[in-house]
Amino acid sequence: MKKILMILAVTTMAVSPVLTTQAQAASRTTVTKKFDVKHGKKTVTKRVITKTSTSKLYNKKPGNHRSKVAATKVRWSKGQRFNRRIATNYRTINNPRAYRLKNAPHGQRWVRSGNDAVLIGITSGIVSAVIADALRG
């Protein structure tokens, strides 16, 4: 009896990742077939396979933050509202001296967007200064 239970447990652990992978792949793949009937036989005239990537699945909801990710580099300018969702490689700079930047004034902070250092207001999110390519290295 123990051997049977052990075999069932091992096969369940081995088969479950395969089944979940197939189920995920099936949910992202759409197959469309157009059939043509000639002389009583069915022939496939057109077969279209559409694969949907995970980014397209997330983009279906308009309020989802992944739908607003920019593919290109954003150029920030003074007076513009900073949006960290579209900033590439967004990070808060905790040690501005390491990048040869002055300490941020009270109520503002340095953040990273790509290779640019951007000084923004903490509460308003308005860009006060932009230093392009300050973080390249």
N, CA and C atoms as an extended XYZ file, in Angstrom:
411
Properties=species:S:1:pos:R:3:atomname:S:1:resname:S:1:resid:I:1 pbc="F F F"
N         0.813       -1.197        0.000 N   MET     1
C         0.000        0.000        0.000 CA  MET     1
C         0.861        1.267        0.000 C   MET     1
N         1.968        1.246        0.759 N   LYS     2
C         2.854        2.405        0.801 CA  LYS     2
C         3.476        2.671       -0.562 C   LYS     2
N         3.822        1.607       -1.271 N   LYS     3
C         4.435        1.781       -2.589 CA  LYS     3
C         3.461        2.444       -3.557 C   LYS     3
N         2.213        2.040       -3.484 N   ILE     4
C         1.209        2.619       -4.388 CA  ILE     4
C         1.029        4.113       -4.095 C   ILE     4
N         0.958        4.468       -2.800 N   LEU     5
C         0.812        5.874       -2.450 CA  LEU     5
C         2.028        6.690       -2.861 C   LEU     5
N         3.215        6.120       -2.692 N   MET     6
C         4.437        6.825       -3.098 CA  MET     6
C         4.466        7.039       -4.609 C   MET     6
N         4.054        6.022       -5.368 N   ILE     7
C         4.036        6.135       -6.832 CA  ILE     7
C         3.032        7.205       -7.259 C   ILE     7
N         1.858        7.229       -6.624 N   LEU     8
C         0.861        8.245       -6.954 CA  LEU     8
C         1.363        9.647       -6.625 C   LEU     8
N         2.038        9.799       -5.501 N   ALA     9
C         2.558       11.105       -5.120 CA  ALA     9
C         3.629       11.585       -6.086 C   ALA     9
N         4.528       10.694       -6.489 N   VAL    10
C         5.603       11.059       -7.410 CA  VAL    10
C         5.044       11.415       -8.786 C   VAL    10
N         4.109       10.640       -9.282 N   THR    11
C         3.542       10.941      -10.605 CA  THR    11
C         2.749       12.243      -10.580 C   THR    11
N         2.064       12.525       -9.477 N   THR    12
C         1.322       13.781       -9.374 CA  THR    12
C         2.268       14.971       -9.407 C   THR    12
N         3.384       14.866       -8.677 N   MET    13
C         4.349       15.959       -8.679 CA  MET    13
C         5.027       16.116      -10.029 C   MET    13
N         5.221       15.032      -10.748 N   ALA    14
C         5.896       15.102      -12.039 CA  ALA    14
C         4.968       15.608      -13.142 C   ALA    14
N         3.681       15.260      -13.072 N   VAL    15
C         2.743       15.579      -14.145 CA  VAL    15
C         2.121       16.963      -13.975 C   VAL    15
N         1.930       17.449      -12.752 N   SER    16
C         1.220       18.710      -12.538 CA  SER    16
C         1.881       19.914      -13.196 C   SER    16
N         3.236       20.078      -13.179 N   PRO    17
C         3.804       21.232      -13.900 CA  PRO    17
C         3.572       21.167      -15.396 C   PRO    17
N         3.570       19.968      -15.952 N   VAL    18
C         3.341       19.820      -17.394 CA  VAL    18
C         1.920       20.224      -17.745 C   VAL    18
N         0.960       19.810      -16.931 N   LEU    19
C        -0.437       20.147      -17.207 CA  LEU    19
C        -0.710       21.638      -17.057 C   LEU    19
N        -0.119       22.265      -16.043 N   THR    20
C        -0.345       23.699      -15.871 CA  THR    20
C         0.298       24.502      -16.995 C   THR    20
N         1.464       24.059      -17.469 N   THR    21
C         2.119       24.744      -18.582 CA  THR    21
C         1.279       24.643      -19.843 C   THR    21
N         0.718       23.467      -20.092 N   GLN    22
C        -0.134       23.290      -21.270 CA  GLN    22
C        -1.392       24.131      -21.159 C   GLN    22
N        -1.965       24.227      -19.965 N   ALA    23
C        -3.177       25.021      -19.784 CA  ALA    23
C        -2.888       26.512      -19.994 C   ALA    23
N        -1.738       26.974      -19.519 N   GLN    24
C        -1.376       28.376      -19.724 CA  GLN    24
C        -1.111       28.664      -21.190 C   GLN    24
N        -0.429       27.746      -21.868 N   ALA    25
C        -0.138       27.946      -23.287 CA  ALA    25
C        -1.420       27.935      -24.097 C   ALA    25
N        -2.369       27.082      -23.721 N   ALA    26
C        -3.629       27.012      -24.445 CA  ALA    26
C        -4.440       28.289      -24.261 C   ALA    26
N        -4.366       28.895      -23.102 N   SER    27
C        -5.138       30.106      -22.874 CA  SER    27
C        -4.569       31.297      -23.647 C   SER    27
N        -3.326       31.242      -24.050 N   ARG    28
C        -2.705       32.353      -24.762 CA  ARG    28
C        -2.659       32.127      -26.266 C   ARG    28
N        -3.057       30.964      -26.732 N   THR    29
C        -2.978       30.645      -28.147 CA  THR    29
C        -4.381       30.466      -28.705 C   THR    29
N        -4.673       31.128      -29.808 N   THR    30
C        -5.957       31.000      -30.472 CA  THR    30
C        -5.722       30.442      -31.868 C   THR    30
N        -6.406       29.344      -32.189 N   VAL    31
C        -6.272       28.723      -33.505 CA  VAL    31
C        -7.596       28.906      -34.240 C   VAL    31
N        -7.542       29.475      -35.417 N   THR    32
C        -8.719       29.676      -36.241 CA  THR    32
C        -8.539       28.890      -37.533 C   THR    32
N        -9.510       28.038      -37.838 N   LYS    33
C        -9.435       27.244      -39.072 CA  LYS    33
C       -10.631       27.575      -39.949 C   LYS    33
N       -10.376       27.706      -41.239 N   LYS    34
C       -11.429       27.939      -42.206 CA  LYS    34
C       -11.501       26.705      -43.094 C   LYS    34
N       -12.654       26.055      -43.093 N   PHE    35
C       -12.805       24.815      -43.843 CA  PHE    35
C       -13.517       25.072      -45.163 C   PHE    35
N       -13.148       24.280      -46.142 N   ASP    36
C       -13.761       24.348      -47.459 CA  ASP    36
C       -14.183       22.931      -47.831 C   ASP    36
N       -15.391       22.771      -48.270 N   VAL    37
C       -15.890       21.441      -48.610 CA  VAL    37
C       -15.889       21.304      -50.136 C   VAL    37
N       -15.084       20.332      -50.623 N   LYS    38
C       -15.022       20.060      -52.051 CA  LYS    38
C       -15.230       18.565      -52.268 C   LYS    38
N       -16.173       18.240      -53.093 N   HIS    39
C       -16.465       16.860      -53.456 CA  HIS    39
C       -16.701       15.991      -52.213 C   HIS    39
N       -17.380       16.542      -51.213 N   GLY    40
C       -17.716       15.790      -50.010 CA  GLY    40
C       -16.572       15.639      -49.019 C   GLY    40
N       -15.401       16.243      -49.310 N   LYS    41
C       -14.270       16.155      -48.387 CA  LYS    41
C       -14.000       17.532      -47.784 C   LYS    41
N       -13.625       17.528      -46.520 N   LYS    42
C       -13.314       18.760      -45.826 CA  LYS    42
C       -11.825       19.049      -45.977 C   LYS    42
N       -11.493       20.238      -46.455 N   THR    43
C       -10.085       20.624      -46.563 CA  THR    43
C        -9.889       21.965      -45.861 C   THR    43
N        -8.739       22.100      -45.250 N   VAL    44
C        -8.424       23.343      -44.558 CA  VAL    44
C        -7.820       24.305      -45.568 C   VAL    44
N        -8.471       25.462      -45.718 N   THR    45
C        -7.953       26.449      -46.659 CA  THR    45
C        -7.111       27.508      -45.961 C   THR    45
N        -7.421       27.782      -44.717 N   LYS    46
C        -6.691       28.823      -43.999 CA  LYS    46
C        -6.611       28.440      -42.529 C   LYS    46
N        -5.411       28.535      -41.978 N   ARG    47
C        -5.209       28.246      -40.559 CA  ARG    47
C        -4.391       29.388      -39.966 C   ARG    47
N        -4.970       30.079      -39.004 N   VAL    48
C        -4.323       31.232      -38.377 CA  VAL    48
C        -4.089       30.906      -36.909 C   VAL    48
N        -2.841       31.057      -36.457 N   ILE    49
C        -2.510       30.848      -35.057 CA  ILE    49
C        -2.115       32.194      -34.477 C   ILE    49
N        -2.834       32.617      -33.470 N   THR    50
C        -2.571       33.888      -32.821 CA  THR    50
C        -2.080       33.621      -31.410 C   THR    50
N        -0.892       34.105      -31.090 N   LYS    51
C        -0.363       33.958      -29.740 CA  LYS    51
C        -0.426       35.314      -29.060 C   LYS    51
N        -1.003       35.335      -27.875 N   THR    52
C        -1.126       36.558      -27.105 CA  THR    52
C        -0.075       36.552      -26.018 C   THR    52
N         0.743       37.579      -25.984 N   SER    53
C         1.763       37.658      -24.938 CA  SER    53
C         1.124       38.130      -23.643 C   SER    53
N         1.859       37.971      -22.538 N   THR    54
C         1.317       38.366      -21.238 CA  THR    54
C         1.105       39.864      -21.154 C   THR    54
N         1.908       40.647      -21.879 N   SER    55
C         1.722       42.100      -21.816 CA  SER    55
C         0.383       42.491      -22.430 C   SER    55
N        -0.054       41.788      -23.469 N   LYS    56
C        -1.346       42.097      -24.059 CA  LYS    56
C        -2.482       41.693      -23.125 C   LYS    56
N        -2.279       40.630      -22.354 N   LEU    57
C        -3.302       40.228      -21.409 CA  LEU    57
C        -3.483       41.285      -20.335 C   LEU    57
N        -2.411       41.904      -19.888 N   TYR    58
C        -2.505       42.934      -18.868 CA  TYR    58
C        -3.067       44.230      -19.426 C   TYR    58
N        -2.888       44.489      -20.706 N   ASN    59
C        -3.325       45.753      -21.299 CA  ASN    59
C        -4.832       45.831      -21.489 C   ASN    59
N        -5.562       44.736      -21.259 N   LYS    60
C        -6.995       44.754      -21.470 CA  LYS    60
C        -7.710       45.647      -20.466 C   LYS    60
N        -7.171       45.762      -19.263 N   LYS    61
C        -7.793       46.606      -18.257 CA  LYS    61
C        -7.213       48.017      -18.357 C   LYS    61
N        -8.059       49.025      -18.541 N   PRO    62
C        -7.511       50.376      -18.710 CA  PRO    62
C        -6.873       50.931      -17.444 C   PRO    62
N        -7.267       50.486      -16.267 N   GLY    63
C        -6.709       51.014      -15.042 CA  GLY    63
C        -5.450       50.306      -14.588 C   GLY    63
N        -5.018       49.294      -15.327 N   ASN    64
C        -3.855       48.523      -14.924 CA  ASN    64
C        -2.581       49.313      -15.209 C   ASN    64
N        -1.655       49.346      -14.248 N   HIS    65
C        -0.444       50.136      -14.417 CA  HIS    65
C         0.457       49.583      -15.507 C   HIS    65
N         0.322       48.320      -15.845 N   ARG    66
C         1.193       47.754      -16.882 CA  ARG    66
C         0.810       48.245      -18.270 C   ARG    66
N        -0.404       48.756      -18.419 N   SER    67
C        -0.815       49.267      -19.723 CA  SER    67
C        -0.157       50.609      -20.037 C   SER    67
N         0.458       51.258      -19.027 N   LYS    68
C         1.038       52.576      -19.228 CA  LYS    68
C         2.557       52.548      -19.310 C   LYS    68
N         3.151       51.382      -19.406 N   VAL    69
C         4.603       51.290      -19.463 CA  VAL    69
C         5.079       51.751      -20.831 C   VAL    69
N         5.998       52.662      -20.857 N   ALA    70
C         6.507       53.210      -22.108 CA  ALA    70
C         7.638       52.348      -22.639 C   ALA    70
N         7.663       52.142      -23.940 N   ALA    71
C         8.711       51.334      -24.549 CA  ALA    71
C         9.942       52.180      -24.871 C   ALA    71
N         9.766       53.463      -24.986 N   THR    72
C        10.883       54.336      -25.327 CA  THR    72
C        11.268       55.192      -24.131 C   THR    72
N        12.409       55.841      -24.239 N   LYS    73
C        12.901       56.684      -23.158 CA  LYS    73
C        12.054       57.946      -23.061 C   LYS    73
N        11.687       58.287      -21.837 N   VAL    74
C        10.880       59.479      -21.597 CA  VAL    74
C        11.811       60.651      -21.357 C   VAL    74
N        11.524       61.782      -21.985 N   ARG    75
C        12.330       62.989      -21.780 CA  ARG    75
C        11.547       63.913      -20.849 C   ARG    75
N        12.060       64.041      -19.631 N   TRP    76
C        11.406       64.876      -18.639 CA  TRP    76
C        11.826       66.332      -18.826 C   TRP    76
N        10.916       67.243      -18.512 N   SER    77
C        11.239       68.668      -18.578 CA  SER    77
C        10.708       69.362      -17.331 C   SER    77
N        11.276       70.508      -17.045 N   LYS    78
C        10.920       71.258      -15.847 CA  LYS    78
C         9.458       71.685      -15.915 C   LYS    78
N         8.748       71.519      -14.788 N   GLY    79
C         7.335       71.883      -14.726 CA  GLY    79
C         6.391       70.758      -15.076 C   GLY    79
N         6.901       69.674      -15.599 N   GLN    80
C         6.086       68.526      -15.985 CA  GLN    80
C         5.788       67.683      -14.749 C   GLN    80
N         4.645       67.015      -14.717 N   ARG    81
C         4.333       66.120      -13.607 CA  ARG    81
C         5.042       64.786      -13.832 C   ARG    81
N         5.792       64.332      -12.819 N   PHE    82
C         6.558       63.088      -12.909 CA  PHE    82
C         5.634       61.920      -12.643 C   PHE    82
N         5.665       60.935      -13.530 N   ASN    83
C         4.864       59.721      -13.383 CA  ASN    83
C         5.819       58.538      -13.336 C   ASN    83
N         5.931       57.914      -12.192 N   ARG    84
C         6.901       56.829      -12.061 CA  ARG    84
C         6.502       55.586      -12.833 C   ARG    84
N         5.251       55.488      -13.236 N   ARG    85
C         4.814       54.320      -14.009 CA  ARG    85
C         5.409       54.305      -15.411 C   ARG    85
N         5.645       55.483      -15.963 N   ILE    86
C         6.212       55.527      -17.314 CA  ILE    86
C         7.704       55.813      -17.308 C   ILE    86
N         8.282       56.019      -16.131 N   ALA    87
C         9.720       56.270      -16.036 CA  ALA    87
C        10.470       54.959      -16.234 C   ALA    87
N        11.480       54.976      -17.092 N   THR    88
C        12.264       53.773      -17.314 CA  THR    88
C        13.292       53.634      -16.204 C   THR    88
N        13.369       52.452      -15.620 N   ASN    89
C        14.335       52.134      -14.569 CA  ASN    89
C        14.186       53.093      -13.387 C   ASN    89
N        12.952       53.277      -12.911 N   TYR    90
C        12.657       54.213      -11.826 CA  TYR    90
C        13.240       53.717      -10.509 C   TYR    90
N        13.949       54.591       -9.827 N   ARG    91
C        14.473       54.329       -8.482 CA  ARG    91
C        14.640       55.659       -7.771 C   ARG    91
N        14.504       55.628       -6.430 N   THR    92
C        14.803       56.801       -5.626 CA  THR    92
C        16.295       56.816       -5.342 C   THR    92
N        16.934       57.968       -5.493 N   ILE    93
C        18.365       58.089       -5.229 CA  ILE    93
C        18.537       58.465       -3.761 C   ILE    93
N        19.035       57.531       -2.971 N   ASN    94
C        19.205       57.766       -1.537 CA  ASN    94
C        20.491       58.515       -1.220 C   ASN    94
N        21.528       58.345       -2.042 N   ASN    95
C        22.819       58.975       -1.797 CA  ASN    95
C        23.203       59.809       -3.025 C   ASN    95
N        22.727       61.036       -3.121 N   PRO    96
C        23.005       61.839       -4.313 CA  PRO    96
C        24.475       62.213       -4.461 C   PRO    96
N        25.222       62.273       -3.362 N   ARG    97
C        26.647       62.607       -3.432 CA  ARG    97
C        27.434       61.565       -4.208 C   ARG    97
N        26.985       60.331       -4.207 N   ALA    98
C        27.667       59.279       -4.951 CA  ALA    98
C        27.600       59.526       -6.462 C   ALA    98
N        26.607       60.302       -6.898 N   TYR    99
C        26.447       60.625       -8.315 CA  TYR    99
C        26.823       62.074       -8.622 C   TYR    99
N        27.508       62.725       -7.694 N   ARG   100
C        27.935       64.119       -7.827 CA  ARG   100
C        26.751       65.077       -7.969 C   ARG   100
N        25.698       64.791       -7.216 N   LEU   101
C        24.520       65.651       -7.182 CA  LEU   101
C        24.467       66.350       -5.825 C   LEU   101
N        23.905       67.541       -5.793 N   LYS   102
C        23.720       68.222       -4.521 CA  LYS   102
C        22.570       67.556       -3.769 C   LYS   102
N        22.566       67.733       -2.446 N   ASN   103
C        21.447       67.207       -1.673 CA  ASN   103
C        20.166       67.907       -2.100 C   ASN   103
N        19.082       67.157       -2.099 N   ALA   104
C        17.795       67.717       -2.511 CA  ALA   104
C        17.289       68.693       -1.460 C   ALA   104
N        16.696       69.814       -1.885 N   PRO   105
C        16.119       70.760       -0.931 CA  PRO   105
C        14.957       70.117       -0.159 C   PRO   105
N        14.548       70.775        0.914 N   HIS   106
C        13.450       70.270        1.727 CA  HIS   106
C        12.167       70.170        0.890 C   HIS   106
N        11.504       69.010        0.955 N   GLY   107
C        10.267       68.803        0.199 CA  GLY   107
C        10.493       68.269       -1.195 C   GLY   107
N        11.733       67.981       -1.554 N   GLN   108
C        12.034       67.429       -2.876 CA  GLN   108
C        12.955       66.236       -2.721 C   GLN   108
N        13.053       65.438       -3.790 N   ARG   109
C        13.950       64.283       -3.774 CA  ARG   109
C        14.446       63.994       -5.183 C   ARG   109
N        15.597       63.344       -5.229 N   TRP   110
C        16.174       62.913       -6.501 CA  TRP   110
C        15.658       61.514       -6.824 C   TRP   110
N        15.253       61.311       -8.078 N   VAL   111
C        14.864       59.984       -8.547 CA  VAL   111
C        15.586       59.698       -9.854 C   VAL   111
N        15.616       58.437      -10.201 N   ARG   112
C        16.279       58.004      -11.425 CA  ARG   112
C        15.230       57.603      -12.448 C   ARG   112
N        15.405       58.048      -13.660 N   SER   113
C        14.576       57.629      -14.783 CA  SER   113
C        15.523       57.337      -15.941 C   SER   113
N        15.801       56.081      -16.175 N   GLY   114
C        16.809       55.700      -17.162 CA  GLY   114
C        18.168       56.102      -16.639 C   GLY   114
N        18.916       56.912      -17.384 N   ASN   115
C        20.204       57.433      -16.946 CA  ASN   115
C        20.109       58.877      -16.465 C   ASN   115
N        18.896       59.404      -16.384 N   ASP   116
C        18.694       60.790      -15.982 CA  ASP   116
C        18.408       60.894      -14.489 C   ASP   116
N        18.912       61.949      -13.875 N   ALA   117
C        18.568       62.278      -12.495 CA  ALA   117
C        17.509       63.368      -12.546 C   ALA   117
N        16.400       63.131      -11.853 N   VAL   118
C        15.276       64.051      -11.907 CA  VAL   118
C        14.957       64.502      -10.479 C   VAL   118
N        14.890       65.804      -10.259 N   LEU   119
C        14.538       66.364       -8.962 CA  LEU   119
C        13.050       66.671       -8.976 C   LEU   119
N        12.291       66.005       -8.092 N   ILE   120
C        10.839       66.174       -8.096 CA  ILE   120
C        10.359       66.580       -6.707 C   ILE   120
N         9.214       67.249       -6.669 N   GLY   121
C         8.559       67.578       -5.413 CA  GLY   121
C         7.919       66.335       -4.830 C   GLY   121
N         8.068       66.118       -3.530 N   ILE   122
C         7.554       64.901       -2.907 CA  ILE   122
C         6.032       64.866       -2.944 C   ILE   122
N         5.374       65.955       -2.601 N   THR   123
C         3.913       65.945       -2.551 CA  THR   123
C         3.260       66.232       -3.893 C   THR   123
N         3.849       67.112       -4.682 N   SER   124
C         3.213       67.489       -5.944 CA  SER   124
C         3.623       66.614       -7.119 C   SER   124
N         4.851       66.111       -7.101 N   GLY   125
C         5.345       65.315       -8.217 CA  GLY   125
C         5.788       66.137       -9.402 C   GLY   125
N         5.933       67.441       -9.236 N   ILE   126
C         6.350       68.334      -10.315 CA  ILE   126
C         7.872       68.297      -10.433 C   ILE   126
N         8.356       68.220      -11.669 N   VAL   127
C         9.799       68.158      -11.929 CA  VAL   127
C        10.402       69.549      -11.750 C   VAL   127
N        11.434       69.618      -10.901 N   SER   128
C        12.113       70.885      -10.659 CA  SER   128
C        13.391       71.015      -11.480 C   SER   128
N        14.080       69.892      -11.691 N   ALA   129
C        15.320       69.911      -12.464 CA  ALA   129
C        15.555       68.542      -13.071 C   ALA   129
N        16.227       68.546      -14.223 N   VAL   130
C        16.594       67.303      -14.893 CA  VAL   130
C        18.060       67.390      -15.269 C   VAL   130
N        18.821       66.377      -14.896 N   ILE   131
C        20.217       66.304      -15.317 CA  ILE   131
C        20.345       65.054      -16.175 C   ILE   131
N        20.494       65.266      -17.474 N   ALA   132
C        20.525       64.166      -18.424 CA  ALA   132
C        21.839       63.398      -18.334 C   ALA   132
N        21.750       62.099      -18.420 N   ASP   133
C        22.901       61.180      -18.414 CA  ASP   133
C        23.796       61.358      -17.194 C   ASP   133
N        23.239       61.745      -16.068 N   ALA   134
C        24.037       61.928      -14.849 CA  ALA   134
C        24.384       60.595      -14.197 C   ALA   134
N        23.622       59.562      -14.494 N   LEU   135
C        23.809       58.283      -13.832 CA  LEU   135
C        24.427       57.233      -14.741 C   LEU   135
N        24.969       57.664      -15.844 N   ARG   136
C        25.615       56.728      -16.778 CA  ARG   136
C        26.943       56.292      -16.181 C   ARG   136
N        27.223       55.047      -16.306 N   GLY   137
C        28.522       54.655      -15.790 CA  GLY   137
C        28.728       53.246      -15.619 C   GLY   137
